[in-house]
Amino acid sequence: MTVGLADGEKTYFGAINAAARFAEVCAGYHLANPYPEQGAPLDHVINTLMTELWDQGFSQTQIRAAFEAALADMNRYAAGEEHRP
């Protein structure tokens, strides 16, 4: 018997998968660094993500809270390491 995902689960796991794919693209862009004169590639991408979230109707408060929550959780996820071993 196959059990399907509920709509909420599809959305949740779809967002997780999209974030993983986005991170892979960011890593490739970082390695290629096609425009070194523009600064760190990740800085540019994260800034663009912020503006795209704004353009999709998220408020400044929502965007800021999401970024701050992610930053607050980073040390727990990374177990205090600066880079993934």
Secondary structure, DSSP 4 states (H G I P E B T S, - for coil): ---PPPHHHHHHHHHHHHHHHHHHHHHHHHHH-S-GGG--HHHHHHHHHHHHHHHTT--HHHHHHHHHHHHHHHHHHHTT-SS--
